[in-house]
Amino acid sequence: MMISASGSRWCIGQRRLSSSWREKVSPWHGLDNWRESPLDENRLWGEHGPEPQHFRDFESPFLQASSLAHFGSIILSTSDPLLKSQLSHFAYSTLRLHNLPLGISIPPSPPSRPPFPLLVSPKEIPAPKDSGLPLNAYMLHNLAHVELNAIDLAWDTVVRFSPYSEILGEGFFADFAHVADDESRHFSWCAQRLSELGFKYGDMPAHNLLWRECEKSSDNVAARLAVIPLVQEARGLDAGPRLVKKLVGFGDNRTSKIVARIADEEVAHVAVGVYWFAYVCQKLNCAPDSTFKDLLKEYNVELKGPFNYSARDEAGIPRDWYDDASSKSIGDKKDKNGNKKQLSAVYERLASIIAMEKENSSLT
């Protein structure tokens, strides 16, 4: 886990970036409101949008969990998708209402999954015409699979890095438990709508690419933030409006409204990633933009357009992090002002930091 160049501990319990770093990375303006928002019980999609749904009490072993990390491990070990979704909401509700301690646990690898859908390589995913599902159900099934993975990704982040709570601070884990709760609500909407269309999650194959990306970053919190919120979830911002447009064209306005709402709520999840990634970089005393790019190279993660610039801007991802054209344009402006960075020196410093952190990680 890459922590700091010296290996010393540092606290990020406070949730505000220093003024110098706010100038470089602007957090999403709605982040504090999202953090402080009341529990969202609207887990059904009614005639006019989200509606409340209340659950039964859960029996042991779940009620015997004494910490958030233990809750997370149980959720990751739960194979039934709907139960996984419900338990996620129960765990986050318990955190908010009963001041649940974080604790320490170990995540299962990989998380438990149902027998269906069959997990195949991306090349083996059938085309819509060969899937046996109409286009709207096909797209919704793919989205449900993404949301289920997102539940596990968020809980894995909570559980896997729970031993480093003194370093990361409680706010980090509360944010990602909140993300897991949101994703579980999104999955329940998708599953409900699939059922209304006469289908269910598991009716067509799916790929395991998202979890492979998660496994790449299992030993490095900075890489986890770069790969998952800033790449994988940011792709949801790019794809959401296109998916909504296709569903409207197909004539399924109900599903399009569900997808639009999910896409809007994903902005918060990307913003959480931006916030904590910038904070980690602040403590490492390294530039977020070059660190982000170096991590993607190191972990062989590809950035793919087209990009939804407006949504990414709202979430706080600077364009020069992911768009070469923007980066080049900014570099040209700096040339004109005589302020161009000495990139070779920066890369040399970063290489030294990362090498030292790998050594620290092995000692840990």
C-alpha positions in Angstrom: 0.0 0.0 0.0 1.6 3.3 -1.1 1.4 5.7 1.9 4.3 8.2 2.0 7.8 8.6 0.9 9.1 8.2 4.5 6.7 5.4 5.5 5.5 7.6 8.4 1.9 7.7 9.4 -0.3 10.7 8.6 -4.0 11.5 9.4 -6.6 12.5 6.9 -9.5 12.7 9.4 -10.2 16.3 8.4 -12.1 16.5 5.1 -10.9 19.7 3.5 -8.0 20.0 1.1 -5.4 22.7 1.8 -5.9 25.9 -0.1 -2.9 25.2 -2.4 -4.4 21.9 -3.5 -7.9 23.3 -3.9 -6.4 25.5 -6.5 -5.3 22.5 -8.5 -8.2 20.1 -7.8 -11.7 21.6 -7.2 -13.9 19.2 -5.2 -17.5 18.7 -6.4 -19.6 21.4 -4.9 -22.2 18.9 -3.7 -19.8 16.6 -1.9 -20.6 17.9 1.6 -24.3 17.7 1.0 -24.0 14.2 -0.3 -22.1 13.1 2.8 -24.6 14.7 5.2 -27.7 13.6 3.3 -30.2 11.5 5.2 -30.4 7.8 4.6 -32.0 7.1 1.2 -34.8 4.5 1.6 -36.1 4.9 -1.9 -35.1 1.5 -3.2 -38.2 0.9 -5.3 -38.9 2.6 -8.6 -42.6 3.7 -8.5 -44.9 5.2 -11.1 -43.3 8.7 -10.6 -39.8 7.7 -9.6 -38.0 6.3 -6.5 -40.2 5.2 -3.6 -39.3 3.8 -0.1 -38.8 0.1 0.6 -38.3 -1.3 4.1 -36.6 -4.5 4.9 -37.1 -7.2 7.5 -34.5 -7.6 10.2 -31.6 -9.8 9.2 -30.6 -12.8 11.2 -27.2 -14.0 12.3 -24.4 -14.1 11.3 -25.0 -10.6 10.0 -26.4 -9.1 13.1 -23.4 -10.5 15.0 -21.0 -8.3 13.1 -19.4 -5.8 15.4 -17.7 -3.5 12.9 -18.1 -2.0 9.5 -15.2 -4.1 8.1 -16.8 -7.3 9.4 -20.1 -6.3 7.8 -18.3 -5.7 4.5 -16.6 -9.1 4.6 -20.0 -10.8 5.1 -21.5 -8.8 2.2 -18.6 -9.7 -0.1 -19.2 -13.4 0.9 -22.9 -13.2 0.0 -23.7 -14.7 -3.4 -27.3 -13.7 -3.8 -27.4 -10.3 -5.6 -30.6 -9.0 -4.1 -29.5 -10.0 -0.6 -26.1 -8.4 -1.2 -27.9 -5.2 -2.1 -30.2 -5.3 1.0 -27.3 -6.1 3.3 -25.4 -3.2 1.9 -28.1 -0.8 2.9 -28.5 -2.4 6.3 -24.8 -2.1 7.0 -24.6 1.6 5.9 -27.7 2.4 7.9 -26.2 0.7 11.0 -23.0 2.9 10.5 -25.1 6.1 10.3 -27.5 5.3 13.1 -25.4 3.5 15.6 -21.9 4.9 15.3 -20.5 1.5 14.2 -16.7 1.2 14.6 -14.6 0.5 11.6 -12.7 -2.6 12.9 -10.4 -4.7 10.7 -11.2 -7.6 8.4 -10.0 -9.4 5.4 -12.0 -9.5 2.1 -12.7 -12.8 0.3 -11.1 -13.0 -3.1 -13.0 -13.0 -5.3 -16.3 -12.0 -3.8 -19.1 -14.6 -3.9 -21.3 -14.5 -7.0 -24.4 -16.5 -8.0 -24.2 -19.4 -10.5 -25.7 -17.1 -13.2 -24.7 -15.1 -15.1 -21.9 -17.1 -16.5 -18.7 -15.1 -16.5 -17.0 -15.1 -19.9 -14.4 -13.0 -21.7 -15.6 -9.7 -23.1 -15.3 -11.1 -26.6 -17.7 -13.9 -25.7 -20.5 -11.5 -24.7 -23.3 -12.0 -27.2 -24.5 -9.2 -29.4 -28.0 -7.9 -28.6 -29.5 -9.8 -31.5 -28.0 -13.1 -30.2 -28.7 -12.6 -26.5 -32.3 -13.6 -26.4 -33.2 -10.3 -24.8 -34.8 -7.2 -26.3 -32.4 -4.2 -26.6 -33.8 -2.4 -23.5 -33.4 -5.6 -21.3 -30.0 -6.3 -22.8 -28.7 -2.8 -21.9 -30.3 -3.0 -18.5 -28.8 -6.4 -17.8 -25.3 -5.0 -18.6 -26.0 -2.0 -16.3 -27.2 -4.3 -13.5 -23.9 -6.3 -13.8 -21.9 -3.0 -13.5 -23.9 -2.0 -10.4 -23.4 -5.4 -8.7 -19.6 -5.1 -9.3 -19.7 -1.6 -8.0 -21.2 -2.8 -4.7 -18.4 -5.3 -4.3 -15.7 -2.8 -5.4 -16.8 -0.3 -2.7 -17.0 -2.9 0.1 -13.6 -4.4 -1.0 -12.1 -0.9 -0.6 -13.6 -0.5 2.9 -12.5 -4.0 4.0 -9.1 -4.3 2.3 -7.8 -1.0 3.6 -9.4 -1.3 7.0 -6.0 -2.1 8.6 -4.8 1.4 7.6 -7.6 3.3 9.4 -5.2 5.4 11.5 -3.6 6.6 8.2 -6.7 7.1 6.1 -9.1 8.3 8.7 -12.7 7.3 9.3 -14.0 9.7 6.7 -12.5 7.6 3.9 -14.4 4.4 5.0 -17.6 6.3 5.6 -17.5 7.7 2.1 -17.0 4.3 0.4 -19.7 2.6 2.6 -22.0 5.4 1.3 -21.0 4.6 -2.3 -21.8 1.0 -1.7 -25.2 1.9 -0.4 -25.9 4.0 -3.5 -24.7 1.3 -5.8 -26.9 -1.3 -4.0 -30.0 1.0 -4.6 -29.1 1.3 -8.2 -28.9 -2.5 -8.5 -32.3 -3.0 -6.9 -33.8 -0.5 -9.4 -32.2 -2.4 -12.3 -33.3 -5.8 -11.0 -36.9 -4.5 -10.4 -37.1 -3.2 -14.0 -35.7 -6.4 -15.5 -38.4 -8.3 -13.7 -41.1 -5.9 -15.0 -39.8 -6.6 -18.5 -40.0 -10.4 -17.9 -36.3 -11.1 -17.3 -33.9 -11.3 -14.4 -30.2 -10.7 -13.7 -28.3 -13.8 -14.9 -30.3 -14.3 -18.1 -27.3 -13.6 -20.3 -23.5 -14.0 -19.8 -21.4 -11.2 -18.4 -17.7 -10.5 -18.2 -15.4 -10.3 -15.1 -13.3 -7.4 -16.4 -14.3 -5.0 -13.7 -13.2 -7.3 -10.9 -9.9 -7.9 -12.7 -9.3 -4.1 -12.6 -10.0 -4.2 -8.9 -7.5 -7.0 -8.3 -4.8 -5.0 -10.0 -5.0 -2.3 -7.2 -5.4 -4.6 -4.2 -2.1 -3.5 -2.7 -2.1 0.3 -3.3 -4.8 2.7 -2.2 -3.7 5.4 -4.6 -4.0 3.0 -7.5 -7.4 1.8 -6.3 -8.7 5.3 -6.4 -7.2 6.0 -9.8 -8.4 2.8 -11.4 -11.9 2.4 -9.9 -13.6 5.8 -9.3 -11.4 7.9 -11.7 -11.5 5.4 -14.6 -14.2 2.8 -14.2 -16.9 4.9 -12.6 -16.0 7.9 -14.7 -16.8 5.7 -17.8 -20.3 5.5 -16.4 -20.5 9.3 -16.7 -19.5 9.0 -20.3 -21.9 6.2 -21.2 -24.9 7.3 -19.2 -26.3 9.9 -21.6 -25.8 7.7 -24.6 -27.6 4.8 -22.9 -30.5 7.1 -22.0 -30.8 8.3 -25.6 -30.8 4.7 -26.9 -33.6 3.7 -24.5 -35.7 6.7 -25.4 -35.2 5.8 -29.1 -36.3 2.2 -28.3 -39.5 3.6 -26.7 -38.7 2.6 -23.1 -39.0 5.9 -21.2 -39.4 4.2 -17.8 -36.0 2.5 -18.1 -34.4 5.6 -19.5 -35.5 7.6 -16.4 -33.9 4.9 -14.1 -30.7 5.1 -16.1 -30.7 8.9 -16.1 -31.1 9.0 -12.3 -28.3 6.4 -11.8 -26.0 8.5 -14.1 -26.7 11.6 -12.1 -25.9 9.9 -8.8 -22.6 8.5 -10.1 -21.2 12.1 -10.1 -20.8 11.8 -6.3 -18.9 8.6 -6.6 -16.4 10.0 -9.0 -16.1 13.1 -6.9 -15.3 11.0 -3.8 -12.5 9.3 -5.8 -11.1 12.7 -6.9 -11.2 14.0 -3.4 -9.4 11.2 -1.7 -6.9 10.7 -4.6 -5.9 14.4 -4.3 -5.6 14.0 -0.6 -3.3 11.0 -0.9 -1.2 13.0 -3.4 -1.0 16.0 -1.1 0.4 13.8 1.7 2.9 12.3 -0.8 3.8 15.8 -1.9 3.4 14.8 -5.5 1.4 16.2 -8.4 -2.0 14.4 -8.8 -2.0 14.7 -12.6 1.3 13.0 -13.3 0.7 10.5 -10.5 -2.6 9.5 -12.0 -1.0 9.0 -15.4 1.9 7.1 -14.0 -0.3 4.8 -12.1 -2.4 4.0 -15.2 0.7 3.1 -17.0 2.1 1.0 -14.2 -1.2 -0.9 -13.9 -1.9 -1.1 -17.6 -5.2 0.7 -17.5 -6.5 2.3 -20.7 -8.4 5.5 -20.9 -11.2 5.4 -23.5 -13.3 8.2 -25.0 -15.6 9.7 -26.0 -15.6 11.7 -22.8 -18.6 13.4 -21.2 -16.7 16.6 -20.3 -19.5 18.4 -18.5 -20.2 15.5 -16.1 -16.4 14.9 -15.6 -16.0 18.7 -14.9 -18.8 18.6 -12.4 -17.2 15.6 -10.6 -13.9 17.6 -10.4 -11.7 15.5 -12.7 -9.3 18.0 -14.4 -9.3 17.5 -18.2 -5.6 17.3 -18.5 -5.6 14.1 -16.3 -7.3 12.1 -19.0 -7.4 14.0 -22.2 -4.1 14.3 -24.1 -5.4 17.2 -26.2 -6.3 19.2 -23.0 -2.9 18.4 -21.5 -1.1 19.5 -24.6 -3.0 22.7 -24.7 -2.2 23.5 -21.1 1.4 22.7 -21.7 1.5 25.2 -24.7 0.0 27.9 -22.5 2.7 27.3 -19.8 5.4 27.4 -22.5 4.2 30.9 -23.5 4.3 32.1 -19.9 7.7 30.5 -19.3 6.2 28.3 -16.6 6.6 24.9 -18.2 7.2 22.1 -15.6 10.5 20.2 -15.7 8.8 16.9 -16.4 11.9 14.8 -16.3 12.6 15.9 -12.7 9.0 15.2 -11.7 9.1 11.7 -13.2 12.4 11.0 -11.5 11.0 12.1 -8.1 7.9 10.1 -8.6 9.8 7.0 -9.6 11.8 7.3 -6.4 8.7 7.7 -4.2 6.9 4.8 -5.8 10.0 2.6 -5.4 10.4 3.5 -1.7 6.7 2.9 -1.1 6.9 -0.6 -2.6 9.7 -1.3 -0.2 7.6 0.1 2.7 4.7 -2.0 1.6 6.7 -5.2 1.6 7.9 -4.4 5.1 4.3 -3.8 6.2 
